[in-house]
């Protein structure tokens, strides 16, 4: 009788079990992405360990833009390891962040490396064209000092934005924080940096007694309009 009771209860138990089909977990970060992120942090740690003085001097320009004149007087302004490494972090970290953000928000089966590469190429193309136009206008209108100072300011905000996006990328992939909050934070910081950059551009131009309407036209043409075009292009590709 005991065996019969066990058999009956066992059949009843298994009969009422619920089975669910497994779902693929898309939140797992690939080892390649993890390696790239760790590599970027290693680069930042290298700068902090071996170029801390130059890094601190560069960060001071965020609060006092006139410090940039002191940095510009140094040799190898753009080829210095601090500038090169921070630019690499910006060019890799930011595209990865926005590619993953789009993938998670839209739930699309997106090739992250393809999307990140497309964004990086677009940003790099824009920066090269903008640099060429700045250099050409500096030679044409004999405004070498002003243009050089503004280019330095623009590059500085790009590098700082790259560091922030690298941190946000880690939060996006490995933290339970809301994705929309992280993405909104990135866009908000970008907008703040763009406004500060435009204000400083106006101040730099006013120091040389350049007319206000010419400054505004110059900044809108080379700063605001290209970002709008790039944003539209990236949206169409993704």
C-alpha positions in Angstrom: 0.0 0.0 0.0 2.9 2.4 0.8 4.4 1.8 -2.6 1.1 2.3 -4.3 0.6 5.6 -2.5 4.1 6.8 -3.5 3.5 5.8 -7.1 0.1 7.7 -7.2 1.6 10.8 -5.6 4.6 10.7 -7.8 2.4 10.6 -10.9 0.3 13.4 -9.6 3.4 15.5 -8.8 5.0 15.1 -12.2 1.7 15.6 -13.9 1.3 19.1 -12.4 4.9 20.3 -13.1 5.2 23.3 -15.4 8.0 23.4 -17.9 9.2 26.6 -19.7 11.3 26.9 -22.8 14.6 28.5 -22.2 15.2 32.1 -23.4 18.6 33.3 -24.6 20.1 35.8 -22.3 21.2 38.8 -24.5 22.6 40.7 -21.6 25.8 38.6 -21.4 28.8 40.7 -22.5 31.1 38.9 -24.8 34.7 38.4 -23.7 35.9 40.5 -26.6 33.9 43.5 -25.4 35.1 43.0 -21.9 38.7 42.8 -23.0 38.3 46.1 -25.0 36.8 47.9 -22.0 39.5 46.6 -19.7 42.1 47.7 -22.2 40.7 51.2 -22.3 40.8 51.4 -18.5 44.4 50.2 -18.5 45.3 53.1 -20.9 43.6 55.6 -18.5 45.4 54.0 -15.5 48.7 54.3 -17.4 48.1 58.1 -17.9 47.2 58.6 -14.3 50.4 56.7 -13.2 53.0 58.2 -15.6 51.5 61.4 -16.8 49.5 62.7 -13.9 51.0 66.2 -13.9 50.1 66.7 -17.6 46.7 65.1 -17.1 45.9 67.4 -14.1 47.0 70.4 -16.1 44.7 69.4 -18.9 41.7 68.9 -16.6 42.2 72.3 -15.2 41.2 73.8 -18.5 37.6 72.7 -17.8 37.4 75.2 -15.0 39.8 77.8 -16.3 39.9 77.9 -20.1 42.8 80.4 -20.1 45.1 77.6 -18.8 44.9 76.2 -22.4 47.2 78.9 -23.5 49.8 77.6 -21.2 49.4 74.0 -22.5 49.4 75.2 -26.1 52.9 76.7 -25.6 54.3 73.3 -24.8 55.8 71.2 -27.6 54.0 68.2 -29.0 50.5 69.4 -27.9 48.6 66.9 -30.0 51.2 64.1 -30.2 51.7 63.9 -26.4 50.7 60.5 -25.0 48.0 62.1 -22.9 46.3 63.5 -25.9 46.8 60.5 -28.1 45.5 58.0 -25.5 42.5 60.1 -24.5 41.6 60.4 -28.1 41.8 56.6 -28.5 39.5 56.2 -25.5 37.0 58.7 -27.0 37.1 57.1 -30.5 36.5 53.6 -29.1 34.5 54.0 -25.9 31.9 56.5 -27.2 30.9 54.5 -30.3 30.7 51.3 -28.3 28.5 53.1 -25.7 26.0 54.4 -28.3 25.9 51.1 -30.2 25.1 49.1 -27.1 22.6 51.8 -25.9 20.8 51.5 -29.3 20.8 47.7 -29.1 19.3 47.6 -25.6 16.7 50.3 -26.1 15.4 49.0 -29.5 15.9 45.3 -28.6 17.4 45.0 -32.2 19.6 42.1 -33.3 22.4 44.6 -34.0 26.0 43.9 -34.8 27.6 46.0 -32.2 31.0 46.1 -33.8 29.6 47.1 -37.1 27.5 49.9 -35.6 30.4 51.1 -33.4 32.7 51.1 -36.4 30.2 53.1 -38.4 29.9 55.7 -35.6 33.6 55.9 -35.1 34.2 56.4 -38.9 31.6 59.1 -39.0 33.0 61.0 -36.0 36.6 60.7 -37.2 35.6 61.9 -40.7 33.8 64.9 -39.1 36.8 65.7 -36.9 39.3 65.6 -39.8 37.1 67.7 -42.1 36.5 70.2 -39.2 40.2 70.4 -38.5 41.0 71.0 -42.1 38.4 73.8 -42.3 39.8 75.4 -39.1 43.3 75.3 -40.4 42.3 76.7 -43.8 40.3 79.6 -42.2 43.2 80.3 -39.8 45.5 80.7 -42.8 43.0 82.6 -44.9 42.0 85.1 -42.2 45.3 85.1 -40.3 43.7 84.0 -37.1 46.2 81.3 -36.1 46.2 82.0 -32.4 42.5 82.1 -32.0 41.8 79.0 -34.1 44.6 77.1 -32.3 43.1 77.9 -28.9 39.6 76.9 -30.0 40.8 73.7 -31.6 42.5 72.8 -28.3 39.3 73.5 -26.4 37.2 71.4 -28.8 39.6 68.5 -28.6 39.7 68.7 -24.8 35.9 68.4 -24.5 35.9 65.4 -26.8 38.5 63.6 -24.7 36.7 64.4 -21.4 33.4 63.2 -23.0 35.2 60.0 -24.0 36.1 59.3 -20.4 32.6 59.9 -19.2 31.1 57.6 -21.9 33.6 54.9 -20.9 32.3 55.0 -17.3 28.7 55.1 -18.6 29.4 52.1 -20.8 30.4 50.0 -17.8 27.2 51.1 -16.0 25.2 50.2 -19.1 26.6 46.7 -19.4 27.2 45.7 -15.8 24.8 47.6 -13.6 21.1 47.5 -12.9 20.7 51.2 -13.5 18.0 52.2 -16.0 19.2 52.3 -19.6 17.2 55.4 -20.4 18.7 57.2 -17.4 22.3 56.4 -18.5 21.6 57.4 -22.1 19.9 60.6 -21.0 22.9 61.4 -18.8 25.3 61.0 -21.8 23.2 63.2 -24.1 22.8 65.8 -21.4 26.5 66.0 -20.7 27.2 66.2 -24.4 24.8 69.2 -24.7 26.3 70.9 -21.7 29.8 70.5 -23.2 28.7 71.8 -26.5 27.2 74.9 -24.9 30.3 75.5 -22.9 32.4 75.1 -26.0 30.3 77.5 -28.0 30.5 80.1 -25.2 34.2 79.8 -24.9 34.4 80.1 -28.7 32.5 83.4 -28.5 34.8 84.6 -25.7 37.9 83.7 -27.6 36.6 85.5 -30.7 35.6 88.6 -28.7 39.2 88.9 -27.4 40.3 89.6 -30.9 37.5 92.1 -31.6 35.8 89.8 -34.1 32.2 90.8 -34.8 29.5 88.7 -33.0 27.5 87.7 -36.0 30.6 86.4 -37.7 31.5 84.3 -34.6 28.0 82.9 -34.3 27.8 82.0 -38.0 31.3 80.4 -37.8 30.4 78.2 -34.8 27.0 77.2 -36.0 28.4 76.1 -39.4 31.3 74.0 -38.1 29.9 72.8 -34.7 26.1 72.6 -34.5 25.1 71.8 -38.1 27.5 68.9 -38.6 26.4 67.2 -35.4 22.8 67.3 -36.5 23.8 65.8 -39.9 25.9 63.1 -38.3 23.1 62.2 -35.8 20.6 61.9 -38.7 23.0 59.7 -40.7 23.7 57.4 -37.8 20.0 57.0 -37.1 19.4 56.0 -40.7 22.2 53.4 -40.7 21.2 51.8 -37.4 
